[in-house]
């Protein structure tokens, strides 16, 4: 990811998800996330639902919701992530499942 803006109550990142890759299944206590697909197709797991997003579509993730972003296609996926909340540190990530064995 690339951090674009970090302010006291929000952060904006550009996420690059390679074909066939996924972020960890995770949740956050202190922030919500709004994902906007700017190129490619995303597969989003939010709690028990699976959502497919094309370019120019979005999804909102509440603080505390389990979520995962995946690229199940053979083309790159780019997502703009807007985080809102009170804390944006990486230690606010609770990893439930992770393809890269991070904790």
C-alpha positions in Angstrom: 0.0 0.0 0.0 0.9 3.6 -0.3 -0.1 6.1 2.3 -1.5 9.2 0.6 -2.8 11.3 3.6 -2.6 10.9 7.3 -4.6 13.3 9.4 -5.8 13.1 13.0 -9.2 11.5 12.2 -8.6 9.9 8.8 -6.1 8.2 6.6 -6.1 7.6 2.8 -4.2 4.7 1.2 -3.8 3.3 -2.3 -3.8 -0.5 -2.2 -2.3 -2.6 -5.0 -3.5 -6.3 -4.9 -1.7 -8.6 -7.3 -3.6 -11.1 -9.3 -4.5 -14.2 -7.2 -3.6 -12.4 -3.9 -5.6 -11.5 -0.8 -5.2 -9.4 2.2 -5.6 -11.1 5.6 -9.0 -11.7 7.0 -9.0 -9.1 9.7 -10.8 -6.6 11.9 -10.0 -3.2 13.5 -11.2 -1.8 16.8 -10.5 1.8 16.2 -11.2 2.5 12.6 -13.8 2.0 9.8 -12.8 1.6 6.1 -14.4 2.6 2.9 -12.9 0.9 -0.2 -13.3 2.3 -3.7 -12.2 0.2 -6.7 -10.4 2.4 -9.2 -9.2 -0.5 -11.5 -9.8 -4.2 -11.6 -12.3 -6.4 -9.9 -12.4 -7.0 -6.1 -13.8 -9.8 -4.1 -14.7 -8.6 -0.6 -15.6 -10.7 2.4 -17.5 -8.6 5.1 -18.6 -10.7 8.0 -20.5 -13.6 6.4 -21.2 -12.0 3.0 -19.2 -12.0 -0.2 -19.4 -8.9 -2.4 -18.0 -8.5 -5.9 -16.9 -4.9 -6.9 -16.1 -3.6 -10.3 -14.3 -0.4 -11.1 -16.1 2.7 -9.7 -17.9 0.8 -7.0 -17.4 0.7 -3.2 -18.1 -0.9 0.1 -18.0 0.3 3.7 -16.5 -1.7 6.5 -17.6 -0.8 10.1 -15.1 -0.9 12.9 -15.2 -4.5 14.4 -16.4 -6.2 11.2 -14.3 -9.1 9.8 -13.2 -8.3 6.3 -10.9 -9.4 3.5 -10.0 -7.9 0.1 -9.0 -10.3 -2.7 -8.1 -10.2 -6.3 -9.3 -13.4 -7.9 -8.6 -12.2 -11.4 -5.5 -12.2 -13.6 -5.2 -8.4 -13.8 -4.0 -6.0 -11.1 -6.5 -4.5 -8.6 -6.2 -0.9 -7.3 -8.3 0.3 -4.4 -8.5 3.6 -2.6 -9.0 3.0 1.1 -10.3 5.8 3.3 -10.0 5.0 7.0 -11.9 7.0 9.6 -11.5 6.7 13.3 -9.3 7.5 16.3 -6.2 5.4 15.7 -4.5 4.1 12.5 -1.5 2.1 13.8 -0.8 -1.3 12.2 -1.2 -2.8 15.7 -5.0 -2.2 15.4 -5.1 -5.1 12.9 -6.5 -8.3 14.4 -5.6 -11.0 11.8 -8.0 -13.9 11.8 -6.5 -15.7 8.7 -3.4 -14.6 6.8 -1.7 -16.1 3.7 1.6 -14.7 4.8 1.6 -16.0 8.4 1.6 -12.6 10.0 0.2 -12.2 13.4 
